[in-house]
Amino acid sequence: EFEASHGTVADLWHAHQRGEETSMNPLGMVVALLGAMEHAAILDPSNKADIFRWTGHCREAMYAAFREGRGTRDLSGPSGKTTEQFVATVMEDLTRRMASGAPPGSYTYTAVKQEVQAPSRKFRKNYENVDESAMKAFFDKYDADKGGSICFKEFVEMTVELGIAPLKVETVKQKEKYTEEVGAQEK
């Protein structure tokens, strides 16, 4: 029912036995072990409450370590912990949680709203043909106050002069009607 150790775990265990420093992401394996412990407690409920309290606090301590930047290097980068350092930090947190006498909480994920930014158009393949000095001169032409940005008034002037200003719906309909009438007359 639960995840078995795979090649990576075995490889890291052999490296550890050789005295080499390791940094393994333990989440999958530990969650599987905690799940197995909880399943065993269901089958033999004599210590079920204690086991569930311990597995709940262990899970919380492990997840907290990753959320708080105390995770292993494979997930936290070069500043992350070795396997041994990670186990030590989780054990310290687990010991504190168990000593509190409190039951495990339930962690609720709260998404942090991040503003998604479109990638720069400079990364498009045709950008290499863009003349940035001409673009700067073009920008400066419409940056009337030379403030380094174009305000709405300057933007309106630019779009009107370039013929790209959005037209009112009534104007668009009049132009379409005129185009249809001219087309009909030419036939």
N, C-alpha and C positions, 0 to 999 in steps of 0.2 A: 504493500500500500504506500510505502514511503520511498523517497529518492535514495538510491544506492550511491556509494562513493564511485567516482569514475576515475579515469586515467590521471587527470590533473591532481586529484587528491593524493593518489598513490605516488606520483612523481614528486610532489611537495613533501610527502612523508619521508621518502628516500633522501631528499635533499636535507631535511631536518635531521635525519639520522647521521648524515655525513657532517653535521655541524654547520651547515650553510644557513644563512638567514632566509626566511621565507615570508611571503605576504600573500595569503590566500583569502579570497572572498568566502567567508564561511556561511553566508546567509542561507543558501540552499540546503547545505548539509545540516546546519543547526536547526533550521525550521523543520526539516524531515525528522531529526532526532526528537525534537520537542513534540511533534505530532505523534511519533511512535510512543513516546512516554505517556501522552494523554490517552492514546488508544489502549495502552496496557492498563492505565488507571480505570478506564471504563470496564475492561474485562475483569479486573480485580479492584473493586472500589474501596478496599479497606483504608487506603491513604489518598483517595481521589482528591479531596479538598486541598491537602498539602501539596500534592503533585501539581495540580492545576495552578495553585498559587505560585509555586516555584517556576513552572514553565511560562506562566504569564509574565512574571517579573523578569525572567531571563530574556524573553522575547522583547519586552519593552527596553531593557538595558542595551540589548544588541542594536535595536533600531535607533535608539537615542544616540548611540555612539556614531552611527553613520550620519544622522541628521545634524549632529553637532560638530562634525569635522574630525571625529576620532576613528574613522574607518580605516580599512586596510588600503594599501597603496594601489591595488588594482582598481579600486573605485574612487579613492580620494586623491590619487596622484602622488607625486614624490614626497609630499609632506605627510602622507598617510602612515599608518602604523605597520610594524611587522606583525606577523601572526601572534607572536608571544606578547607584544605590547597591546594588541587588540584584546586578547584574552584577559590580560591584566586589567585593562580599563573597564571591560564589561563585568569582570568579577567584582571590582571595586564598587561599581554602580549596583550590581545585583545584591551584594552584601548590604549596602545601605537601604535598598528597597525592601529586602526581606526583614531587616531590623526594624523598619518603620511600623510593621504590624498592619499596614494598609493592604487592602486587596489590590490586585493589578487593575489598572485602568484600561479603558479601551481607547486606543489611539484612533483618532479620526483625521484622515488626510484633508488638509485645507490647501487647496490650490492657490498659488500666488499668481495673480493676474500679471502677466508679462506682456508688454507691448511688443507686438511682432513688427519687425521692420523689414521692409522689402530690401532685397540686396541692391547694392549700387549698380546703376546701369553701366558703370565703368567696366564691369565684369563681362558684359556682352561682347561677342566676338567682333561686331562692327564698330566698337568704340575706338579702336586704333586709328580709324579714319576721321575722327572728330578733331577739329582744329580748336584746341582750348583757348588760344590767344584770341581767335575770332569770337569765341563764345564770351570771353571776358569783355571784349569791346562791345558786343551786343548787349550784355548785361548792364554795363556802365551807361549805355545809351538810355536805358529805361530807369536806372537808379538815379533819378533826378536830384535827390538831396545828397548823393554820394555817401550814404550811410552804410553801404555794404550789404543792404537788403532792399528788397522791393516791397513797398507798402501796398495796400490794396488799391489806392488811387493810381500808383505807378503801374500796377498790374493791369488795371482796367485800361489805361492809356495804351499799354503794350498790346493787349489782346485786340483792342479796336483797330489799332494801326496795322496789325498783322492779319486782320480779317478772320480771327479765330474766336472772337467773343461770342458766347452763346446768345442766340436771339430769342426774343419772346415768342411764345407759342403762336400767338396771332400773326406775327410777322412771318413765321415759317409757313403757316397755312396760306397766307396771301402769296408768298413766293411760289409755293407749290401750285396754287390755282393759276397764277400767271404763267408758269412754265407749261401747264397743261393746255391753257388757251393758245399760247404761242405755238405749241406743238400741233394742235388741232388745225390752226390756220395754215401751217406750212404743208399740210397734207393735201 
